[in-house]
Amino acid sequence: MKDIALLEAKCADCGRLFGHPSLGDFAYGEVVLCTADGKHYATVDAFNEFAVQVRAVVKSGSTSSIWPALAALADPVAGQQFTTSVHCPHCASNNLEYWGGQKVGVTCVPEVSFATVAKLSPSLLAQHMALAISQAHEA
């Protein structure tokens, strides 16, 4: 768990304001993922053991190309899959008028878990990673 600043965002679809966790511009190798319903967040580090395996499959020098794959491979929370974009917790839209506004508080954010895919055999894990990576490149 990590304390992270909440920054103001405004949904372009429903017009409501909400706070979302942000690591800021100086975070390297770590991002905050959001569930598709906008109600849960988790951090992921590109240098953890599982992310290193995914990076080896991606084989690109950029960590930014692995974020969608890691989001797709992460264990869902409350039945919701993680995404790399911020979603409104009121209407689930990722169409935001703005994000990264003024600081509105601090929240404690857990690290994402990969327990489900980590239990797979190496060949099944490779298949899941390849599928997640191809879907990430299509998005």
MOGI-V92565 format. One record per backbone hydrogen bond with DSSP energy under -0.5 kcal/mol. CO is the residue of the C=O (numbers start at 1). NH is the residue of the N-H. E is the energy in kcal/mol with one decimal. If there is no record, write none. Layout:
CO|NH|E ; CO|NH|E
//
This chain:
2|109|-3.1 ; 4|107|-2.8 ; 5|7|-0.5 ; 5|22|-2.3 ; 6|104|-3.1 ; 6|105|-0.8 ; 7|20|-2.4 ; 8|101|-2.9 ; 9|18|-2.2 ; 10|97|-2.6 ; 10|98|-1.3 ; 11|15|-1.2 ; 16|11|-2.4 ; 18|9|-2.5 ; 20|7|-3.0 ; 22|5|-0.5 ; 24|27|-0.9 ; 29|46|-3.2 ; 31|33|-0.5 ; 31|44|-2.2 ; 33|42|-1.7 ; 34|83|-2.9 ; 35|38|-2.1 ; 40|35|-2.5 ; 41|110|-0.5 ; 42|33|-3.6 ; 43|112|-3.1 ; 44|31|-2.0 ; 45|48|-1.7 ; 48|52|-2.3 ; 49|53|-1.4 ; 50|54|-2.0 ; 51|55|-2.8 ; 52|56|-1.8 ; 53|57|-1.3 ; 54|58|-2.7 ; 55|59|-2.8 ; 62|65|-0.6 ; 63|66|-1.7 ; 63|67|-0.6 ; 64|67|-0.6 ; 66|70|-2.9 ; 67|71|-2.6 ; 68|72|-2.2 ; 69|73|-1.8 ; 70|74|-1.3 ; 71|82|-0.7 ; 77|80|-2.1 ; 80|77|-2.2 ; 81|36|-1.9 ; 83|34|-2.1 ; 88|92|-2.1 ; 93|88|-3.2 ; 94|96|-1.1 ; 95|12|-2.3 ; 95|13|-0.8 ; 98|10|-2.5 ; 102|8|-2.3 ; 105|6|-3.1 ; 107|4|-3.1 ; 107|109|-0.6 ; 109|2|-2.0 ; 110|43|-2.6 ; 113|75|-3.2 ; 114|118|-2.2 ; 115|119|-0.8 ; 116|119|-0.8 ; 117|120|-1.2 ; 121|125|-2.9 ; 122|126|-2.2 ; 123|127|-1.9 ; 124|128|-2.6 ; 125|129|-2.7 ; 126|130|-2.6 ; 127|131|-2.3 ; 128|132|-2.6 ; 129|133|-2.8 ; 130|134|-2.5 ; 131|135|-2.5 ; 132|136|-2.1 ; 133|137|-2.0 ; 134|138|-1.4 ; 135|139|-1.4
//
